[in-house]
């Protein structure tokens, strides 16, 4: 990735037979693989859902920290946050997912494909008020009362944080200009061919407010990619190069779309080369993230921008994934044809970094 003023990370929650190795020609590229925009309903919900930090790794503690330092919490606020966290932990399929086998933790899990049931009401909703009413109406009576109190307590203060001007208009326009390049659509089609999956639904990238000026995040929530960012800078200059991030996140979704049996077989083949991956804190950093870096950062820089990432630079914030992505790029340089996913040389390249 080109130099940026902030670092970002992609977060995935870890809660068919092999092919011939022949890389097929990419299908006809869609005109717009990803659209960009803003939804106040999504922005409000994201902050309110993260505020209790009910599922670390899925939620981000930086929101709670910022709130405590700049807004303040009294005893009643803390009680409301605890009640909301308990509701989410009790009702979300993400918090109650069964322990995965090692072979199911190498590629993006099926949970990547859909937001959890409660979040679904707020992604793409026309208004926050309508989403709240629909989401609350679907809950038991006791939870309805708690949720109404939660939103009545926090929404006015949350709204003041996110409704400042400007929001994300400059960043949206920069992404739209980058996505208009037909080489982006061709690269998206190449990634789909690599994973051998059907065309995905239209993706929507949505900005949400992020309180940390020194970092960013991007997360896949079904067909929505959340871009965690500060509002536009006063000077109009964007400090984050978002276009490669979007292709990186698209790679995760396409990876998750693979048939479960294929992910398990490929995962088992990789674990035979790198058994230590099963014991990593996040096994996705052994192969899943390196593949997304290879496509979203390395191939993007070459195939779209005609440049080359320096092996001595940091391509990704997580060191295991960064190292494995560079090993894959060394084995399959962008000047040649991309690999096939079931190519033993691809798995061996990633494993060579994992085994250090």
Residue pairs with C-beta under 8 A, 6 or more apart in sequence:
1 241
1 244
1 297
1 301
1 309
1 315
2 241
2 301
2 305
2 307
3 313
4 239
4 240
4 241
5 239
5 240
6 213
6 214
6 215
6 216
6 239
6 240
7 214
7 215
7 216
7 317
8 215
8 216
8 217
8 218
8 240
8 245
8 317
9 215
9 217
9 218
9 316
9 317
9 318
10 217
10 218
10 219
10 245
10 248
10 249
10 252
10 289
10 292
11 57
11 58
11 217
11 218
11 219
12 108
12 109
12 112
12 220
12 252
12 284
12 288
12 289
13 55
13 57
13 58
13 94
13 109
13 111
14 100
14 105
14 109
14 282
14 283
14 284
15 94
15 95
15 97
15 100
15 109
15 111
16 259
16 261
16 262
16 265
17 261
17 262
17 265
18 262
18 265
18 266
18 269
18 342
19 196
19 340
19 341
19 342
21 340
21 342
21 343
21 344
22 340
23 193
23 194
23 337
23 338
23 339
23 340
24 193
25 193
26 186
26 189
26 190
26 192
26 193
27 189
27 192
27 193
27 199
28 189
29 182
29 185
29 186
29 188
29 189
30 185
30 188
30 189
30 199
31 185
32 179
32 185
32 202
33 179
33 184
33 185
33 188
33 189
33 203
33 250
34 179
34 188
34 202
34 203
34 204
34 205
34 225
34 246
34 250
35 202
35 203
35 204
35 205
36 172
36 175
36 176
36 179
36 204
36 205
36 206
37 172
37 204
37 205
37 206
38 167
38 168
38 172
38 206
38 207
39 123
39 124
39 125
39 206
40 127
40 128
40 162
40 163
41 122
41 124
41 125
41 126
41 127
41 128
41 130
41 131
42 122
42 123
42 124
42 125
42 206
42 208
42 224
42 226
43 162
43 206
43 207
43 208
43 209
44 122
44 128
44 155
44 158
44 159
44 162
45 119
45 122
45 128
45 131
46 208
46 209
46 226
47 63
47 158
47 161
47 162
47 208
47 209
48 150
48 151
48 154
48 155
48 158
49 59
49 88
49 119
50 59
50 60
50 63
50 64
51 63
51 64
51 67
51 81
51 84
51 154
51 158
52 59
52 64
52 81
52 82
52 84
52 85
52 88
53 59
53 60
53 61
53 63
53 64
53 85
54 84
54 85
54 86
54 88
54 89
54 92
54 95
55 88
55 89
55 92
55 94
55 95
58 94
60 217
60 228
62 210
62 211
62 212
63 211
64 81
65 211
66 211
66 212
67 73
71 157
71 161
73 81
76 153
77 153
77 154
80 146
80 149
80 150
80 153
80 154
83 146
83 150
84 146
84 147
84 150
87 143
87 146
87 147
88 95
88 118
89 95
91 117
91 118
91 139
91 143
92 116
92 117
92 118
93 111
93 116
93 117
94 111
94 116
97 111
100 109
102 267
102 271
102 277
102 278
102 283
103 263
103 264
103 267
103 268
103 271
104 260
104 263
104 264
104 267
105 267
105 278
105 283
105 284
106 263
106 266
106 267
106 270
106 271
106 277
106 283
106 284
106 286
106 287
106 288
107 255
107 256
107 258
107 263
107 266
107 267
107 284
107 287
107 288
108 252
108 253
108 255
108 256
108 284
108 288
109 256
110 256
110 260
111 256
112 220
112 252
112 253
112 255
112 256
113 222
113 253
113 256
113 257
114 120
114 222
115 123
115 221
115 222
115 224
118 135
119 221
120 222
121 131
121 132
121 134
121 135
121 138
122 128
122 131
122 135
123 206
123 221
123 222
123 224
124 204
124 224
125 131
128 155
132 147
132 151
135 147
136 144
136 147
136 148
137 144
139 147
161 209
162 209
164 231
166 231
166 232
167 207
167 231
167 232
168 207
168 229
168 231
168 232
169 232
170 232
170 233
170 236
170 238
171 207
171 227
171 229
171 232
171 238
171 240
171 242
172 207
174 238
174 242
175 205
175 242
175 243
175 246
178 184
178 242
178 243
179 243
179 246
181 304
183 303
183 304
184 243
184 247
184 304
186 303
187 247
187 295
187 299
187 300
187 303
187 304
188 247
188 250
190 295
190 299
190 303
190 338
191 247
191 250
191 251
191 254
191 295
192 199
192 200
192 254
194 254
194 295
194 338
194 339
194 340
194 341
195 251
195 254
195 255
195 257
195 258
195 341
196 258
196 341
197 254
197 257
197 258
198 257
200 223
200 250
200 253
200 254
200 257
201 223
202 223
203 223
203 224
203 225
203 246
203 250
203 253
204 223
204 224
204 225
205 224
205 225
205 227
205 242
205 246
206 224
206 225
206 226
206 227
207 227
207 229
208 226
208 227
208 228
208 229
209 228
209 229
209 230
209 231
210 216
210 217
210 228
210 229
210 230
211 230
212 230
213 230
216 227
216 228
216 229
216 240
217 226
217 228
218 225
218 226
218 227
218 228
218 245
218 246
218 248
218 249
219 225
219 226
219 228
219 249
220 226
220 249
220 252
220 253
223 253
225 246
225 249
225 250
227 242
227 245
229 240
230 239
232 238
233 239
243 300
243 304
244 296
244 297
244 300
244 301
245 296
246 296
247 295
247 296
247 300
248 292
248 293
248 295
248 296
248 297
249 292
249 296
250 296
251 291
251 292
251 295
251 296
252 288
252 292
255 263
255 288
255 291
255 292
266 341
266 342
266 347
267 287
269 344
269 347
270 277
270 286
270 287
270 347
270 350
270 351
271 277
271 278
273 347
273 348
273 351
273 354
273 355
274 286
274 350
274 351
274 354
274 355
276 354
276 355
277 283
277 286
277 287
277 354
280 286
280 320
282 318
285 318
285 320
285 321
285 324
286 320
286 321
286 324
286 350
286 354
287 324
287 347
287 350
287 354
289 316
289 318
289 321
289 324
289 325
290 321
290 324
290 325
290 327
290 328
290 350
290 353
291 325
291 328
291 341
291 350
293 315
293 316
293 321
293 322
293 325
294 325
294 328
294 329
294 332
297 309
297 315
297 316
297 325
298 309
298 315
298 325
298 329
298 334
299 334
299 338
301 307
301 308
301 309
301 334
302 308
302 334
302 335
303 334
308 334
309 315
309 329
311 326
311 329
311 330
314 322
315 322
315 325
315 326
316 322
316 325
320 353
320 354
323 353
323 356
324 349
324 350
324 353
324 354
326 353
327 349
327 350
327 352
327 353
328 339
328 346
328 349
328 350
330 349
331 339
331 345
331 346
331 348
331 349
332 338
332 339
332 345
332 346
332 349
339 345
339 346
340 346
